[in-house]
Amino acid sequence: MQKKENNQTQAAMEFQSIVRNNIRMILARFPQKQESFALSLQLSQASISKKLNGKADWTSADIANAAGLIKLFYIAILPVL
C-alpha cells in the first residue's frame, strides 16, 4: 500500500473518506447544525468542521459516539471491509 505524506496508508485515507461521507449523509438525513452535533459529541464546532472536511481524522470514539447519538449501530457508519 502506498503511504502519503501524513504517514497514512491509502487504505486508512479511504477509510476516513468513507466514514466522513457516511456521517455527512446521516447529518443530511437528520438535519441538525454542526454546533449541536458537536456539543452532543463533546467536541467543538471547529473540530467537527475539520473532520467533515478531511482536515482531521475521525477517531473510533468519535464514530461510536456519533452512532450512539443517532441511534445507529457503530458498524452502520463503517465501510464493509
TABELKA-V484857 format. One record per pair of residues at least 24 apart in sequence whose ideal C-beta (glycine too) atoms are under 7 Angstrom apart, sorted by the first residue. I is the first residue (numbers start at 1). GAP is how many residues later the second one is. Records with the same first field share a line. If there is no record, write none. Layout:
# TABELKA-V484857
I: GAP, GAP
This chain:
# TABELKA-V484857
15: 64
16: 38, 41, 42
18: 61
19: 39, 44, 58, 59
20: 31, 32, 34, 38
22: 55
23: 43, 54
24: 28
26: 44
30: 40
40: 29
41: 24, 25, 28
